[in-house]
Amino acid sequence: MSLHNHDIRNRLTRFLQRRQIPRRIEDKPEAQNDEIRALCLAIERHAPRDHERLALWWPLFETALGEAGSATFWPTEREIRDAAGPASRRLHEAHPAPAPQRFDAHANTARLIREGKPVGENWLYGRFAVELQLRGLVSREEVTRYRDAVYASRVAVWGEAKASAWRAEMEAQHRAAWRVAKGDQTRSSRDITVPNTRPNQTEA
């Protein structure tokens, strides 16, 4: 059982303690456990998964349950479904869910480069590398330092001749990526001026 499931079951159990057990399952512990399990599953289909939002949602849900069904007996699965919808709407009105944070792969890679941590070679040559520099996220010196380290590792494994051929091919691909990027900038009719936040944003 996950922490989310455990939290819901604890909240539901405390709620049911204030209600009367349905006569059909009185003196039937196993049936009571099965009923609680079924009610938990019904709640889980509608309740927020975030712990903090669940804590905000639950009082609204209990209020809606009182409005949707009996205030004396345990709720039914249908009453839970009918109460969950209004509770979720009220939660959204009172506490709108924050917009998800968009992961910026370019900014994250630039941070790794500044910290001297490993990055994929596709960030050193080609389109992604060009985009890093156009956005002013890395300098030419920073990229060159990484390229030199990769080249040295290639020399150690492949030998100098093969490593040099590889580097020449990657540099040719990188120059082609710069040409494409410059062509896109020329064709674009909108302002795509990039803040020059770091030095040496040159073709490299």
Secondary structure, DSSP 8 states (H G I E B T S, - for coil): --HHHHHHHHHHHHHHTTSB--GGGTT-HHHHHHHHHHHHHHHHTTS-SSHHHHHHHHHHHHHHHHHHS-SSB---HHHHHHHHHHHHHHHHHHS---------HHHHHHHHHHTT----GGGTSSHHHHHHHHTTSS-HHHHHHHHHHHHHHHHHHH-HHHHHHHHHHHHHHHHHHHHHHHHHHHH--S-------SS-----
